[in-house]
Amino acid sequence: MLLRSRQFLPIINDVWRLALPVIFTNLLQTLVNVIDIFMVGRLGPLEVAAIGMGQVIRMLVLVGVLSVTAGTMSLAAQAKGRRDAEGLSFVSRQTLILALFFGIALSLFGLLFAEPILTFLGSGSSDEVIRHGVSYLHIYFLGGIFLTLNFSINALMQGAGDTVTPLILVGIINSFNVLLNYIFMFGPGPFPELGLDGAALGTVVSRGIGALLGIILFYSGRNVIKLKGFDYRPNFAMFKDILGIGVPSGLQGIVRNMTQVFVVRIVTSTSAGAFGAAALAIGSQIESLATMPVLGINVAATALIGSSLGAWQTKEAQLRGNIAILFSVFLMLILSLPLMLFAPQLVLLFEPTAEATILSAGSSYLRINGLSYMFVAIAMVSNGALRGAGDTLRSMFFTMIGRWFVSVPVAYILALKMGYGINGVWIGLALGNLVQAILLLNRWLQKPWINVALKKSMLYRKHLANLPENLQEQFLEEIRAPIMRQKNMAEFVDEEGVSYQSDLETLRYTFQNGGFEGPNPLHFQTSTSQA
């Protein structure tokens, strides 16, 4: 048992080494949202309600960015696992141009649909709340390009195994965000006092600074992502690869956040009204702080599983995913207890006026949902592990089942039909978390993701797909896996075959007539056969 524990320690260290900077990165990203709400709280409860409803739309639109970043992270991780520097650079350039396109599209969506969606959400809310929310979102979405570039730059580095640099960049962005928020919101000295609009403007300007710094870093040659030249012509084959993995993740995020739209609608239809929406916003922010470790492990799982599969170390990928899931459950069991015990005190940090409805509803949100945070951890890290393999389609369907077919119907029935009020909404959310966790964990343990990863690889598409299944397995297990187990070996696929190169040697394999030819790498394994 002790020996097995020692064997697992390097993997635990790898998970934690990648996850810890991501935890702090996400903490800083969430913290700036928390500070926004904290500062807006000084403007009044109507402004808090406006930013709470506006946040739902903001997240609904921004999760479309996952259509780029999820695919980017997976492909960057697998390119890094193959030690393919040129491939990693190519993925990075195509990601940036795709992020630009998405930024424009998402900005247009936000500008066009902010008002009608807020009007739908604001049942029972005053016209002033809706007016504040629309003005905030219009300014916010003017900087959509900066937002998509920020997320994409971070995803590229994290997928390639650099989780420290995004932490530094986010720290810089957040410092500017807090400073500019204060200046634009409260208008010290010669600056105009813009109120809630100032919070949006501070976010846009600080994200623009972050996007510029990230691109300069990529061209400096001092990061794992190294860009040379300015060839940004769209490659639609690469777009297809990125979006083939990313779109289901993006839709998964949209499903999750569209659920929030209906949840807010149900909440504002209860006796809590707009103050219930404020309680949901506060509870969600506190929850996002508590789940920071799980988000970090989620990203670490994507990078580690993607890297292992890029080198075709399937058993290592499975073990890394299992340990990441167990580790996340352990952390959430520890963190959920104080969240439930000190719920009122935590809500008061964000609602210092102690409005009774917000305090009561926010506290019950944390206590009821706190019981399901272990399942949130399982779902999030299983999802991250599957994303590393490029297996995102089923995750999207599982999210739809958990959210649309469990959370929303149960919340509606309990809250509005059975008289449980806002607590019924919170129970519906918790049950949705449970169902989603069961489905995602089962997908991971069944291991179909290994075959998904293989069929998305360039090696399979160009060559292995033309081989009989027994020769595919032979090449993968007797040639590819043992060769790529060597630390300095890189894989390069071309139209005729595949080359494995290190500083010491090059091994070349060609595929023709339903077979493959090449040397036996006897020094990498005990036995092999040649086709």
KOLBANU-42912 format. One record per residue (C-alpha): residue in three letters; residue number from 1; y, z, x. Coordinates in steps of 0.5 Angstrom, whole numbers, padded with zeros to 4 digits. Each point is the difference from the previous one (the first is absolute). Layout:
<atoms>
ATOM  residuo  num     py     pz     px
ATOM      Ala  NUM      Y      Z      X
...
</atoms>
This chain:
<atoms>
ATOM  residuo  num     py     pz     px
ATOM      Met    1   0000   0000   0000
ATOM      Leu    2   0005   0002   0006
ATOM      Leu    3  -0002  -0007   0003
ATOM      Arg    4   0002  -0004  -0006
ATOM      Ser    5   0006   0004  -0001
ATOM      Arg    6   0002  -0002   0007
ATOM      Gln    7  -0002  -0007  -0001
ATOM      Phe    8   0005   0000  -0006
ATOM      Leu    9   0006   0003   0003
ATOM      Pro   10   0002  -0006   0004
ATOM      Ile   11   0001  -0004  -0007
ATOM      Ile   12   0003   0006  -0003
ATOM      Asn   13   0005   0000   0006
ATOM      Asp   14   0001  -0007  -0002
ATOM      Val   15   0002   0001  -0007
ATOM      Trp   16   0004   0005   0001
ATOM      Arg   17   0004  -0003   0006
ATOM      Leu   18   0002  -0006  -0004
ATOM      Ala   19   0001   0004  -0007
ATOM      Leu   20   0004   0005   0003
ATOM      Pro   21   0006  -0004   0002
ATOM      Val   22  -0001  -0004  -0007
ATOM      Ile   23   0000   0007  -0003
ATOM      Phe   24   0007   0001   0003
ATOM      Thr   25   0002  -0007  -0002
ATOM      Asn   26  -0001   0001  -0007
ATOM      Leu   27   0003   0007   0000
ATOM      Leu   28   0006  -0003   0002
ATOM      Gln   29   0000  -0006  -0005
ATOM      Thr   30  -0001   0005  -0005
ATOM      Leu   31   0005   0005   0002
ATOM      Val   32   0005  -0005   0000
ATOM      Asn   33  -0002  -0001  -0008
ATOM      Val   34   0000   0008   0000
ATOM      Ile   35   0007   0000   0003
ATOM      Asp   36   0003  -0005  -0005
ATOM      Ile   37  -0003   0004  -0006
ATOM      Phe   38   0003   0006   0003
ATOM      Met   39   0007  -0003   0001
ATOM      Val   40   0000  -0003  -0006
ATOM      Gly   41  -0002   0006  -0003
ATOM      Arg   42   0007   0003   0002
ATOM      Leu   43   0003  -0006  -0005
ATOM      Gly   44  -0003   0003  -0006
ATOM      Pro   45  -0007   0000  -0004
ATOM      Leu   46   0002  -0007  -0003
ATOM      Glu   47   0000  -0003   0007
ATOM      Val   48  -0007   0003   0001
ATOM      Ala   49  -0003  -0003  -0006
ATOM      Ala   50   0003  -0007   0002
ATOM      Ile   51  -0002   0000   0007
ATOM      Gly   52  -0007   0003  -0003
ATOM      Met   53  -0001  -0006  -0005
ATOM      Gly   54   0003  -0005   0005
ATOM      Gln   55  -0005   0002   0005
ATOM      Val   56  -0006  -0002  -0004
ATOM      Ile   57   0003  -0007   0000
ATOM      Arg   58   0002   0000   0007
ATOM      Met   59  -0007   0002   0002
ATOM      Leu   60  -0003  -0005  -0005
ATOM      Val   61   0004  -0006   0004
ATOM      Leu   62  -0002   0003   0007
ATOM      Val   63  -0007   0000  -0001
ATOM      Gly   64   0000  -0007   0000
ATOM      Val   65   0001   0000   0007
ATOM      Leu   66  -0007   0003   0001
ATOM      Ser   67  -0002  -0008  -0001
ATOM      Val   68   0003  -0001   0007
ATOM      Thr   69  -0001   0007   0003
ATOM      Ala   70  -0007   0001  -0002
ATOM      Gly   71  -0003  -0006   0002
ATOM      Thr   72   0004   0000   0007
ATOM      Met   73  -0002   0007   0002
ATOM      Ser   74  -0008  -0002  -0001
ATOM      Leu   75   0001  -0007   0004
ATOM      Ala   76   0004   0004   0005
ATOM      Ala   77  -0005   0005   0001
ATOM      Gln   78  -0006  -0005   0000
ATOM      Ala   79   0004  -0005   0005
ATOM      Lys   80   0001   0007   0005
ATOM      Gly   81  -0007   0001  -0001
ATOM      Arg   82  -0002  -0007   0003
ATOM      Arg   83   0006   0001   0005
ATOM      Asp   84   0003  -0006  -0002
ATOM      Ala   85   0007   0000   0002
ATOM      Glu   86   0002  -0007  -0002
ATOM      Gly   87  -0003   0001  -0007
ATOM      Leu   88   0004   0007  -0001
ATOM      Ser   89   0006  -0003   0002
ATOM      Phe   90  -0001  -0006  -0005
ATOM      Val   91  -0002   0005  -0006
ATOM      Ser   92   0007   0004   0002
ATOM      Arg   93   0004  -0007   0000
ATOM      Gln   94  -0003  -0002  -0007
ATOM      Thr   95   0001   0007  -0003
ATOM      Leu   96   0007   0000   0002
ATOM      Ile   97   0002  -0006  -0004
ATOM      Leu   98  -0005   0001  -0006
ATOM      Ala   99   0004   0007   0000
ATOM      Leu  100   0006  -0004   0000
ATOM      Phe  101  -0002  -0004  -0006
ATOM      Phe  102  -0003   0006  -0004
ATOM      Gly  103   0007   0004   0001
ATOM      Ile  104   0004  -0006  -0003
ATOM      Ala  105  -0005   0000  -0006
ATOM      Leu  106   0000   0008  -0001
ATOM      Ser  107   0007   0000   0000
ATOM      Leu  108   0001  -0005  -0005
ATOM      Phe  109  -0005   0004  -0004
ATOM      Gly  110   0003   0006   0000
ATOM      Leu  111   0007  -0003  -0001
ATOM      Leu  112  -0002  -0003  -0006
ATOM      Phe  113  -0004   0005  -0003
ATOM      Ala  114   0002   0007   0001
ATOM      Glu  115   0005   0000  -0006
ATOM      Pro  116  -0006  -0002  -0005
ATOM      Ile  117  -0005   0005   0003
ATOM      Leu  118   0005   0006   0001
ATOM      Thr  119   0002  -0001  -0008
ATOM      Phe  120  -0008   0000  -0002
ATOM      Leu  121  -0001   0006   0005
ATOM      Gly  122   0006   0003  -0003
ATOM      Ser  123  -0002   0002  -0007
ATOM      Gly  124   0003   0006  -0002
ATOM      Ser  125   0005   0000   0006
ATOM      Ser  126   0007  -0001   0000
ATOM      Asp  127   0004  -0006   0001
ATOM      Glu  128   0003   0003   0006
ATOM      Val  129  -0007   0001   0004
ATOM      Ile  130  -0002  -0007  -0001
ATOM      Arg  131   0007  -0002   0002
ATOM      His  132   0000   0004   0007
ATOM      Gly  133  -0008  -0003   0001
ATOM      Val  134   0002  -0007  -0001
ATOM      Ser  135   0006   0000   0005
ATOM      Tyr  136  -0004   0004   0005
ATOM      Leu  137  -0006  -0005   0000
ATOM      His  138   0005  -0006   0000
ATOM      Ile  139   0003   0002   0007
ATOM      Tyr  140  -0007   0002   0002
ATOM      Phe  141  -0004  -0006  -0001
ATOM      Leu  142   0006  -0004   0004
ATOM      Gly  143  -0004   0002   0006
ATOM      Gly  144  -0007  -0002  -0002
ATOM      Ile  145  -0001  -0004   0006
ATOM      Phe  146   0002   0006   0005
ATOM      Leu  147  -0005   0004  -0004
ATOM      Thr  148  -0006  -0005   0000
ATOM      Leu  149   0001  -0001   0008
ATOM      Asn  150   0000   0007   0001
ATOM      Phe  151  -0006   0001  -0003
ATOM      Ser  152  -0003  -0006   0003
ATOM      Ile  153   0002   0002   0007
ATOM      Asn  154  -0003   0007  -0001
ATOM      Ala  155  -0007  -0003  -0003
ATOM      Leu  156   0000  -0005   0006
ATOM      Met  157   0000   0006   0005
ATOM      Gln  158  -0004   0005  -0003
ATOM      Gly  159  -0006  -0005  -0001
ATOM      Ala  160   0001  -0002   0007
ATOM      Gly  161  -0001   0008   0002
ATOM      Asp  162   0007   0001   0001
ATOM      Thr  163   0002   0006  -0005
ATOM      Val  164   0005   0003   0005
ATOM      Thr  165   0005  -0005   0000
ATOM      Pro  166   0001  -0001  -0008
ATOM      Leu  167   0001   0008   0000
ATOM      Ile  168   0006  -0001   0005
ATOM      Leu  169   0003  -0006  -0004
ATOM      Val  170  -0001   0004  -0006
ATOM      Gly  171   0004   0006   0003
ATOM      Ile  172   0006  -0004   0002
ATOM      Ile  173   0000  -0004  -0007
ATOM      Asn  174   0000   0007  -0004
ATOM      Ser  175   0005   0003   0005
ATOM      Phe  176   0005  -0006  -0002
ATOM      Asn  177  -0003   0001  -0007
ATOM      Val  178   0002   0007  -0001
ATOM      Leu  179   0007  -0001   0004
ATOM      Leu  180   0002  -0006  -0004
ATOM      Asn  181  -0002   0003  -0007
ATOM      Tyr  182   0005   0006   0001
ATOM      Ile  183   0005  -0005   0002
ATOM      Phe  184  -0001  -0005  -0006
ATOM      Met  185  -0002   0005  -0005
ATOM      Phe  186   0006   0006   0001
ATOM      Gly  187   0005  -0004   0004
ATOM      Pro  188   0003   0004   0005
ATOM      Gly  189   0006  -0002   0003
ATOM      Pro  190   0002  -0007  -0001
ATOM      Phe  191  -0006  -0002  -0003
ATOM      Pro  192  -0001  -0001  -0008
ATOM      Glu  193  -0004   0004  -0004
ATOM      Leu  194  -0006  -0004  -0003
ATOM      Gly  195  -0004   0005  -0003
ATOM      Leu  196  -0007  -0002  -0001
ATOM      Asp  197   0002  -0007   0002
ATOM      Gly  198   0001   0003   0007
ATOM      Ala  199  -0007   0002   0000
ATOM      Ala  200  -0003  -0007  -0001
ATOM      Leu  201   0005  -0003   0005
ATOM      Gly  202  -0002   0005   0006
ATOM      Thr  203  -0007  -0002  -0001
ATOM      Val  204   0002  -0008   0000
ATOM      Val  205   0004   0001   0007
ATOM      Ser  206  -0005   0005   0003
ATOM      Arg  207  -0006  -0005  -0001
ATOM      Gly  208   0004  -0006   0002
ATOM      Ile  209   0001   0004   0007
ATOM      Gly  210  -0007   0001   0000
ATOM      Ala  211  -0003  -0007  -0001
ATOM      Leu  212   0005  -0002   0006
ATOM      Leu  213  -0003   0005   0005
ATOM      Gly  214  -0007  -0002  -0002
ATOM      Ile  215   0001  -0007   0001
ATOM      Ile  216   0004   0001   0007
ATOM      Leu  217  -0006   0005   0002
ATOM      Phe  218  -0005  -0005  -0001
ATOM      Tyr  219   0003  -0005   0004
ATOM      Ser  220   0001   0005   0006
ATOM      Gly  221  -0007  -0001   0002
ATOM      Arg  222   0000   0008   0000
ATOM      Asn  223  -0005   0001  -0006
ATOM      Val  224  -0007  -0002  -0002
ATOM      Ile  225   0003  -0005  -0004
ATOM      Lys  226   0003  -0006   0004
ATOM      Leu  227   0004  -0005  -0002
ATOM      Lys  228   0002  -0007   0004
ATOM      Gly  229   0004  -0006  -0003
ATOM      Phe  230   0003  -0001  -0007
ATOM      Asp  231  -0005  -0004  -0003
ATOM      Tyr  232   0000   0003  -0007
ATOM      Arg  233  -0003  -0006  -0004
ATOM      Pro  234  -0004   0002  -0005
ATOM      Asn  235  -0008  -0001   0001
ATOM      Phe  236  -0003   0000  -0007
ATOM      Ala  237  -0007   0002   0002
ATOM      Met  238   0003   0006   0003
ATOM      Phe  239   0004   0002  -0006
ATOM      Lys  240  -0007  -0001  -0004
ATOM      Asp  241  -0003   0005   0005
ATOM      Ile  242   0005   0005  -0001
ATOM      Leu  243   0001  -0001  -0007
ATOM      Gly  244  -0008   0000  -0001
ATOM      Ile  245   0000   0007   0002
ATOM      Gly  246   0007   0002  -0002
ATOM      Val  247   0001  -0002  -0007
ATOM      Pro  248  -0006   0004  -0003
ATOM      Ser  249   0003   0006   0004
ATOM      Gly  250   0007  -0002  -0003
ATOM      Leu  251  -0003  -0001  -0007
ATOM      Gln  252  -0003   0007   0001
ATOM      Gly  253   0007   0003   0002
ATOM      Ile  254   0003  -0004  -0006
ATOM      Val  255  -0005   0003  -0005
ATOM      Arg  256   0001   0007   0003
ATOM      Asn  257   0007   0000  -0001
ATOM      Met  258   0000  -0004  -0007
ATOM      Thr  259  -0004   0006  -0002
ATOM      Gln  260   0006   0004   0002
ATOM      Val  261   0004  -0004  -0005
ATOM      Phe  262  -0004   0001  -0006
ATOM      Val  263  -0001   0008   0003
ATOM      Val  264   0008   0000   0000
ATOM      Arg  265   0000  -0003  -0007
ATOM      Ile  266  -0005   0005  -0003
ATOM      Val  267   0004   0006   0004
ATOM      Thr  268   0007  -0002  -0003
ATOM      Ser  269  -0004   0000  -0007
ATOM      Thr  270  -0002   0007   0000
ATOM      Ser  271   0005   0006  -0001
ATOM      Ala  272   0002   0000   0007
ATOM      Gly  273   0004  -0007   0000
ATOM      Ala  274   0004  -0002   0006
ATOM      Phe  275  -0001   0007   0003
ATOM      Gly  276  -0008  -0002   0000
ATOM      Ala  277   0002  -0006   0004
ATOM      Ala  278   0004   0004   0005
ATOM      Ala  279  -0006   0005   0000
ATOM      Leu  280  -0005  -0006   0002
ATOM      Ala  281   0005  -0002   0005
ATOM      Ile  282   0000   0007   0003
ATOM      Gly  283  -0007   0001   0000
ATOM      Ser  284  -0002  -0007   0003
ATOM      Gln  285   0004   0001   0006
ATOM      Ile  286  -0003   0007   0001
ATOM      Glu  287  -0007  -0003  -0001
ATOM      Ser  288   0002  -0006   0005
ATOM      Leu  289   0002   0006   0005
ATOM      Ala  290  -0007   0003  -0001
ATOM      Thr  291  -0004  -0006   0001
ATOM      Met  292   0003  -0002   0006
ATOM      Pro  293  -0006   0002   0004
ATOM      Val  294  -0004  -0005  -0004
ATOM      Leu  295   0005  -0006   0001
ATOM      Gly  296  -0001   0001   0007
ATOM      Ile  297  -0007   0000   0000
ATOM      Asn  298   0000  -0006  -0005
ATOM      Val  299   0003  -0004   0005
ATOM      Ala  300  -0004   0003   0006
ATOM      Ala  301  -0006  -0002  -0004
ATOM      Thr  302   0003  -0007  -0001
ATOM      Ala  303   0001  -0001   0008
ATOM      Leu  304  -0006   0003   0002
ATOM      Ile  305  -0005  -0004  -0005
ATOM      Gly  306   0004  -0006   0001
ATOM      Ser  307  -0001   0000   0008
ATOM      Ser  308  -0007   0002   0000
ATOM      Leu  309  -0002  -0006  -0005
ATOM      Gly  310   0004  -0004   0005
ATOM      Ala  311  -0004   0001   0005
ATOM      Trp  312  -0006   0000  -0005
ATOM      Gln  313  -0002   0008   0002
ATOM      Thr  314  -0002   0001  -0008
ATOM      Lys  315  -0004   0007   0001
ATOM      Glu  316   0006   0002   0004
ATOM      Ala  317   0005  -0002  -0006
ATOM      Gln  318  -0005   0003  -0005
ATOM      Leu  319   0000   0007   0004
ATOM      Arg  320   0008  -0001   0001
ATOM      Gly  321   0001  -0001  -0008
ATOM      Asn  322  -0005   0006  -0002
ATOM      Ile  323   0004   0005   0005
ATOM      Ala  324   0007  -0002  -0002
ATOM      Ile  325  -0002   0001  -0008
ATOM      Leu  326  -0003   0007   0002
ATOM      Phe  327   0006   0002   0004
ATOM      Ser  328   0005  -0002  -0006
ATOM      Val  329  -0004   0004  -0005
ATOM      Phe  330   0000   0006   0005
ATOM      Leu  331   0008   0000   0001
ATOM      Met  332   0001  -0001  -0008
ATOM      Leu  333  -0004   0006  -0002
ATOM      Ile  334   0004   0004   0005
ATOM      Leu  335   0007  -0003  -0002
ATOM      Ser  336  -0001   0000  -0008
ATOM      Leu  337   0000   0007   0000
ATOM      Pro  338   0007   0002   0002
ATOM      Leu  339   0002  -0006  -0004
ATOM      Met  340  -0003   0003  -0007
ATOM      Leu  341   0002   0008   0002
ATOM      Phe  342   0008  -0002   0002
ATOM      Ala  343   0001  -0005  -0005
ATOM      Pro  344   0006   0003  -0004
ATOM      Gln  345   0003   0001   0007
ATOM      Leu  346  -0001  -0007   0003
ATOM      Val  347   0003  -0003  -0007
ATOM      Leu  348   0006   0005   0001
ATOM      Leu  349   0002  -0003   0007
ATOM      Phe  350   0001  -0007  -0004
ATOM      Glu  351   0003   0003  -0006
ATOM      Pro  352   0005   0005   0002
ATOM      Thr  353   0003   0001  -0007
ATOM      Ala  354  -0007   0002  -0002
ATOM      Glu  355   0000  -0004  -0007
ATOM      Ala  356  -0005   0003  -0004
ATOM      Thr  357  -0004  -0006  -0002
ATOM      Ile  358   0000  -0003   0007
ATOM      Leu  359  -0002   0006   0003
ATOM      Ser  360  -0006   0001  -0005
ATOM      Ala  361  -0002  -0007   0000
ATOM      Gly  362   0000  -0001   0008
ATOM      Ser  363  -0004   0007   0001
ATOM      Ser  364  -0006  -0002  -0005
ATOM      Tyr  365   0000  -0007   0003
ATOM      Leu  366  -0001   0003   0007
ATOM      Arg  367  -0005   0005  -0002
ATOM      Ile  368  -0004  -0005  -0005
ATOM      Asn  369   0000  -0006   0005
ATOM      Gly  370  -0002   0005   0006
ATOM      Leu  371  -0007   0001  -0003
ATOM      Ser  372  -0001  -0008   0002
ATOM      Tyr  373   0003  -0001   0007
ATOM      Met  374  -0007   0001   0003
ATOM      Phe  375  -0002  -0007  -0004
ATOM      Val  376   0007  -0003   0002
ATOM      Ala  377  -0002   0001   0007
ATOM      Ile  378  -0007  -0003  -0001
ATOM      Ala  379   0003  -0006  -0004
ATOM      Met  380   0006  -0001   0005
ATOM      Val  381  -0004   0000   0007
ATOM      Ser  382  -0006  -0004  -0003
ATOM      Asn  383   0005  -0005  -0002
ATOM      Gly  384   0003   0000   0007
ATOM      Ala  385  -0007  -0001   0003
ATOM      Leu  386  -0002  -0006  -0005
ATOM      Arg  387   0007  -0003   0002
ATOM      Gly  388  -0002   0000   0007
ATOM      Ala  389  -0006  -0004  -0002
ATOM      Gly  390   0005  -0005  -0004
ATOM      Asp  391  -0004   0003  -0006
ATOM      Thr  392   0006   0001  -0005
ATOM      Leu  393  -0002  -0004  -0006
ATOM      Arg  394  -0005   0005  -0003
ATOM      Ser  395   0005   0006   0002
ATOM      Met  396   0005  -0004  -0005
ATOM      Phe  397  -0005   0000  -0006
ATOM      Phe  398  -0001   0008   0002
ATOM      Thr  399   0007   0001  -0001
ATOM      Met  400   0001  -0003  -0006
ATOM      Ile  401  -0006   0003  -0003
ATOM      Gly  402   0002   0007   0002
ATOM      Arg  403   0008  -0001  -0002
ATOM      Trp  404   0000  -0005  -0006
ATOM      Phe  405  -0007   0002  -0003
ATOM      Val  406   0000   0008   0001
ATOM      Ser  407   0007   0003   0002
ATOM      Val  408   0005  -0004  -0005
ATOM      Pro  409  -0005   0000  -0006
ATOM      Val  410  -0002   0008   0001
ATOM      Ala  411   0008   0001   0002
ATOM      Tyr  412   0002  -0003  -0007
ATOM      Ile  413  -0006   0003  -0004
ATOM      Leu  414   0001   0007   0003
ATOM      Ala  415   0008   0000   0000
ATOM      Leu  416   0002  -0003  -0006
ATOM      Lys  417  -0006   0000  -0005
ATOM      Met  418  -0004   0006   0001
ATOM      Gly  419   0007   0004   0002
ATOM      Tyr  420  -0001   0002   0007
ATOM      Gly  421   0007  -0002   0002
ATOM      Ile  422   0002  -0002   0007
ATOM      Asn  423  -0006   0004   0002
ATOM      Gly  424  -0005  -0005  -0003
ATOM      Val  425   0003  -0005   0004
ATOM      Trp  426  -0001   0004   0007
ATOM      Ile  427  -0007   0001  -0002
ATOM      Gly  428  -0001  -0008  -0001
ATOM      Leu  429   0002  -0001   0007
ATOM      Ala  430  -0005   0005   0003
ATOM      Leu  431  -0005  -0003  -0004
ATOM      Gly  432   0002  -0007   0002
ATOM      Asn  433  -0001   0002   0008
ATOM      Leu  434  -0007   0003  -0001
ATOM      Val  435  -0002  -0007  -0003
ATOM      Gln  436   0003  -0004   0005
ATOM      Ala  437  -0003   0005   0006
ATOM      Ile  438  -0007  -0001  -0003
ATOM      Leu  439   0000  -0008   0000
ATOM      Leu  440   0004  -0001   0007
ATOM      Leu  441  -0005   0005   0003
ATOM      Asn  442  -0006  -0003  -0003
ATOM      Arg  443   0003  -0007   0003
ATOM      Trp  444   0000   0003   0007
ATOM      Leu  445  -0007   0003   0000
ATOM      Gln  446  -0003  -0006  -0002
ATOM      Lys  447   0003  -0004   0006
ATOM      Pro  448   0001  -0007  -0003
ATOM      Trp  449   0006   0000   0004
ATOM      Ile  450  -0003  -0002   0006
ATOM      Asn  451  -0002  -0007  -0003
ATOM      Val  452   0007   0000  -0003
ATOM      Ala  453   0003   0001   0007
ATOM      Leu  454  -0005  -0005   0003
ATOM      Lys  455   0002  -0006  -0005
ATOM      Lys  456   0007   0001   0001
ATOM      Ser  457  -0001  -0001   0008
ATOM      Met  458   0002  -0006   0004
ATOM      Leu  459  -0007   0000   0003
ATOM      Tyr  460  -0003   0000  -0007
ATOM      Arg  461   0004  -0006  -0003
ATOM      Lys  462   0000  -0005   0006
ATOM      His  463  -0007   0001   0002
ATOM      Leu  464  -0005   0006  -0002
ATOM      Ala  465   0001  -0003  -0007
ATOM      Asn  466  -0004  -0006   0002
ATOM      Leu  467  -0006   0004   0003
ATOM      Pro  468  -0006   0003  -0004
ATOM      Glu  469   0000   0007  -0002
ATOM      Asn  470  -0005   0002   0005
ATOM      Leu  471   0004  -0003   0006
ATOM      Gln  472   0007   0003  -0003
ATOM      Glu  473  -0003   0007   0001
ATOM      Gln  474  -0003  -0002   0007
ATOM      Phe  475   0006  -0002   0003
ATOM      Leu  476   0004   0006  -0003
ATOM      Glu  477  -0005   0005   0002
ATOM      Glu  478  -0002  -0003   0007
ATOM      Ile  479   0006  -0004   0002
ATOM      Arg  480   0006   0002  -0003
ATOM      Ala  481  -0001   0008  -0001
ATOM      Pro  482  -0002   0002   0007
ATOM      Ile  483   0005  -0005   0003
ATOM      Met  484   0006   0003  -0004
ATOM      Arg  485  -0002   0007   0002
ATOM      Gln  486   0002  -0001   0007
ATOM      Lys  487   0008   0002   0000
ATOM      Asn  488   0003  -0005   0004
ATOM      Met  489  -0004  -0006  -0004
ATOM      Ala  490   0005  -0005  -0005
ATOM      Glu  491  -0003  -0005  -0005
ATOM      Phe  492   0003  -0006  -0001
ATOM      Val  493  -0002  -0005  -0005
ATOM      Asp  494   0001  -0008   0000
ATOM      Glu  495  -0002  -0006  -0003
ATOM      Glu  496  -0006  -0001   0004
ATOM      Gly  497  -0003   0008   0001
ATOM      Val  498   0002   0006   0002
ATOM      Ser  499   0002   0003   0007
ATOM      Tyr  500  -0001   0007   0003
ATOM      Gln  501   0005   0002   0005
ATOM      Ser  502   0001   0005   0005
ATOM      Asp  503   0004   0001   0007
ATOM      Leu  504  -0007  -0001   0003
ATOM      Glu  505  -0004  -0005  -0004
ATOM      Thr  506   0000  -0005  -0006
ATOM      Leu  507  -0005  -0001  -0005
ATOM      Arg  508   0000  -0006  -0004
ATOM      Tyr  509  -0004  -0002  -0006
ATOM      Thr  510   0000  -0006  -0004
ATOM      Phe  511  -0003  -0002  -0007
ATOM      Gln  512  -0003  -0006  -0002
ATOM      Asn  513  -0006  -0003  -0004
ATOM      Gly  514  -0001   0007  -0004
ATOM      Gly  515  -0001   0004   0007
ATOM      Phe  516   0004   0003   0005
ATOM      Glu  517   0000  -0001   0008
ATOM      Gly  518   0002   0004   0006
ATOM      Pro  519  -0002   0005   0005
ATOM      Asn  520  -0004   0007  -0001
ATOM      Pro  521   0005   0006   0001
ATOM      Leu  522  -0006   0004   0003
ATOM      His  523   0004   0004   0004
ATOM      Phe  524   0003   0003  -0007
ATOM      Gln  525  -0006   0001  -0003
ATOM      Thr  526  -0008   0001   0001
ATOM      Ser  527  -0002  -0006  -0003
ATOM      Thr  528   0002  -0006  -0004
ATOM      Ser  529  -0002  -0007  -0002
ATOM      Gln  530   0003  -0007   0001
ATOM      Ala  531   0001  -0005  -0006
</atoms>
